[in-house]
């Protein structure tokens, strides 16, 4: 899998068509939704492994996933998604100020405006994988930088905030703010980011396999609780 190669326009369209196709679950992410989701995972407070985030690309937990024609197609789609993610990771690592969120455009009263709502839905879903871990930025002095993402992406916002997102022109301005704010949000998390696997400190001495089981059964650990753990 050549993760260092960005998606070509043809490959982008290939993944887009598969996500929208009949063999993907109906609530699979669209490309802009997916891009927001991957961005949150890429720049957030904790490293999250693909085994955790990838299944949600196909919608709600428990979805059976796509109806791939064969193993070759499954591997191909996985490769495209992972390369799409790698583009996000590499851009933030090398040139975060050049990162461009994948927003869609639409015409409104004769002018082209940006619609960032689906991208923000994805970002919010990525945040929810580690919801409590994001609290630190909302409690920081740059909390306001997260507000446009909250307004467009959160499941619920306050009633008095609705005018900020229901007006297409105001929503367009929120999208521009998101693009401007992302480098600083990324910078906030760089020194705080936690690895996916931490070191666990053992508070009690390790029980040897030939020691008496600490449960008090009188049996050797390997014949009692140790056997259960091995299973």
Buried (B, 14 or more C-beta within 10 A) or exposed (E): EEBEEEBEEEBBEBBBEBBEEEEBBEEBBBBBBBBBBBBBBBBBBBEBEEEEBBBBBBBEEEBEBBEBEEEEBEEBBBBBBBBBBBBBBBBBEEEBEEBEBBBBEEEBEEEEBBBBBBBBBBBBBBBEBBEEBBEEBEEEEEEEBBBBBBBBBBEEBEEEBEEBBEEBEEBBBBBEBBBEBBBEBBEBBEEEBEEEEEEEEEEEEEBEEEEBBEEEEEBBBBEBBBBEEEE
